[in-house]
Amino acid sequence: MKHVQPQRKDIPTLVKDPDLVDRRRRQIVDAAVGLFVRKGFHQTTTREIASAAGFSIGTLYEYIESKEDVLYLVCDAIHTDVETRLRQAIGQGATGRATLISAIADYIEVCNRLSDHILLIYQESSSLKPDSLKYVLANEARITAIFEDILRQGSSDGTLCLDGPRTTELMAHNIAVLGHMWTFRRWFLSRHFSLAEFVKLQTSLILSELSA
């Protein structure tokens, strides 16, 4: 199934070197996340972001035009990291079932690494402009669709049992929420399960629902 890539927002920059732009914007993203999580998007100033990134305010504005651009870049960076890991996992399994096991482990691991970033999306995405929010939500849907593709692969090769497209879609969303569950409930779950145990048990529960 072909998934349409949403239109990425073009954020103007005064810097001509694209590699440098990518590096500096990643520094801005990493600096902004801590501030946004601690203070909130609206209470954080661009001057504070610049300082946390090690830039002058003038340098910051060479790479972005507004604070909303920074929030957009945070969301885009999260989805890029998650999708990259999932795409890598797809090639690792000989069957749909094996691919799903690998994808779940990689997905929850990257969600754990990006816990603050994911929390930020839930807290502050409503601050994005409509076009930017549409892009962010389309990215969420595209990541879920990767799990749909894996589930369909398993259904086709007989290693997973799914009762039609609606069940496939719902299960894909269930899996997508699992990584976020660790983010939101880590304050409790981490006292009772290691991350590896959480992955193993959740994978077992999913597979039990998908066994013939």
C-alpha positions in Angstrom: 0.0 0.0 0.0 1.4 3.4 -1.0 1.3 6.2 1.6 1.3 9.8 0.6 4.1 11.9 2.0 2.6 15.1 3.5 4.0 18.4 2.4 6.8 19.5 4.7 6.8 23.1 5.8 9.5 25.1 4.1 11.2 27.1 6.9 13.3 29.9 5.3 17.0 30.1 6.4 19.7 32.6 5.7 22.4 29.8 5.7 23.3 28.2 2.4 24.9 25.0 3.6 22.1 22.4 4.1 24.2 20.1 6.3 25.0 23.0 8.6 21.3 23.9 8.7 20.4 20.3 9.6 23.0 20.3 12.4 22.1 23.6 13.9 18.4 22.9 13.7 19.0 19.7 15.6 20.8 21.7 18.3 17.9 24.0 18.4 15.4 21.1 18.7 17.4 19.4 21.5 17.7 22.7 23.4 14.0 23.6 23.0 12.6 20.3 24.2 13.9 20.7 27.7 12.6 24.2 28.0 9.2 23.4 26.5 8.7 20.5 28.8 9.8 22.4 31.9 8.3 25.8 31.2 5.7 25.2 28.5 5.8 26.4 24.9 4.1 29.8 25.6 6.3 30.6 28.6 9.6 29.9 26.8 11.3 32.7 24.8 13.3 32.4 21.7 16.2 34.1 23.6 16.1 31.2 26.1 16.2 28.7 23.3 19.1 30.5 21.7 21.0 30.5 25.0 20.3 26.8 25.7 21.5 25.9 22.2 24.7 28.0 22.6 23.7 30.6 20.0 23.1 34.3 20.0 19.5 35.4 19.3 20.7 36.7 15.9 22.2 33.3 15.0 19.0 31.5 16.0 17.0 33.7 13.6 19.3 32.6 10.8 17.8 29.2 11.0 14.1 29.8 12.0 11.6 32.6 11.7 9.5 32.1 14.8 9.1 30.0 18.0 6.3 28.1 16.2 9.0 27.0 13.7 11.0 25.5 16.6 8.0 23.5 17.8 7.3 22.3 14.3 10.9 21.2 13.9 10.7 19.3 17.2 7.6 17.3 16.0 9.2 16.6 12.6 12.4 15.4 14.2 10.5 12.9 16.4 8.6 11.5 13.5 11.7 11.2 11.4 13.6 9.3 14.0 10.6 6.9 14.7 9.9 6.3 11.0 13.6 5.6 10.3 13.8 2.9 13.0 10.6 1.3 11.8 11.7 1.3 8.1 14.9 -0.4 9.2 13.0 -3.1 11.2 10.9 -4.0 8.2 13.9 -5.5 6.4 14.9 -7.6 9.4 12.2 -10.3 9.5 11.6 -13.2 7.1 7.9 -13.2 7.9 5.3 -10.7 9.0 5.3 -12.1 12.5 9.1 -11.8 12.8 9.0 -8.3 11.4 6.3 -7.3 13.8 8.4 -8.5 16.8 11.4 -6.5 15.6 9.4 -3.4 14.8 7.6 -3.4 18.2 11.0 -3.6 20.1 12.6 -0.9 18.0 9.5 1.3 18.2 9.2 1.2 22.0 13.0 1.7 22.4 12.9 4.9 20.3 9.8 6.1 22.1 11.6 5.6 25.4 14.6 7.5 24.1 12.4 10.4 22.9 10.0 10.3 25.9 10.2 14.1 26.5 9.8 14.8 22.9 6.7 12.7 22.6 5.2 14.2 25.7 5.8 17.6 24.2 3.8 16.7 21.1 0.8 15.8 23.2 1.1 18.9 25.3 1.9 21.6 22.8 0.9 20.5 19.2 -2.3 22.6 19.5 0.0 25.6 19.4 1.0 24.9 15.8 -0.6 26.7 13.0 -3.3 24.7 11.1 -1.1 23.7 8.1 1.8 22.6 10.4 -0.6 20.6 12.7 -2.0 18.9 9.6 1.5 17.8 8.6 2.3 16.5 12.1 -1.0 14.5 12.3 -0.3 13.1 8.9 3.1 11.9 10.1 1.4 10.2 13.0 -1.0 8.4 10.6 1.9 7.4 8.3 3.8 5.8 11.2 0.7 3.9 12.2 0.3 2.8 8.6 3.8 1.2 8.7 2.4 -1.2 11.4 -0.7 -1.8 9.1 1.7 -2.9 6.3 3.5 -5.3 8.6 0.3 -6.7 9.9 -1.0 -7.2 6.3 2.3 -8.9 5.5 1.8 -11.4 8.3 -1.8 -12.0 7.3 -0.7 -12.7 3.7 2.1 -15.1 4.7 -0.1 -16.9 7.3 2.0 -16.0 10.3 -0.5 -13.6 11.8 -4.3 -13.9 12.0 -6.4 -10.8 11.4 -10.1 -10.5 10.8 -10.2 -8.0 8.0 -9.1 -4.4 7.3 -10.9 -2.8 10.3 -9.2 -5.2 12.8 -5.8 -4.6 11.1 -6.2 -0.8 11.3 -7.3 -0.9 15.0 -4.4 -3.2 15.9 -2.0 -0.9 14.2 -3.3 2.0 16.3 -3.1 -0.2 19.5 0.6 -0.9 18.7 1.3 2.8 18.0 0.0 3.8 21.4 2.1 1.2 23.2 5.3 3.2 22.9 3.4 6.3 24.1 2.0 4.3 27.0 5.6 3.8 28.3 6.1 7.5 28.0 3.0 8.5 30.0 3.0 5.7 32.6 6.8 5.3 33.0 6.5 6.8 36.5 4.6 3.6 37.5 5.7 1.0 35.0 9.5 1.6 35.5 9.1 0.6 39.1 7.7 -2.8 38.2 9.2 -3.6 34.8 12.4 -3.0 33.0 12.0 -1.7 29.4 13.0 -5.1 28.1 10.3 -6.8 30.2 7.7 -4.3 29.1 8.6 -5.0 25.4 8.5 -8.8 25.9 5.2 -8.8 27.8 3.5 -6.4 25.4 4.7 -8.3 22.4 3.4 -11.5 23.9 0.0 -10.0 24.5 -0.2 -8.6 20.9 0.9 -11.9 19.4 -1.6 -13.9 21.5 -4.4 -11.8 19.8 -2.9 -12.4 16.4 -2.4 -16.2 16.6 -4.6 -18.5 14.5 
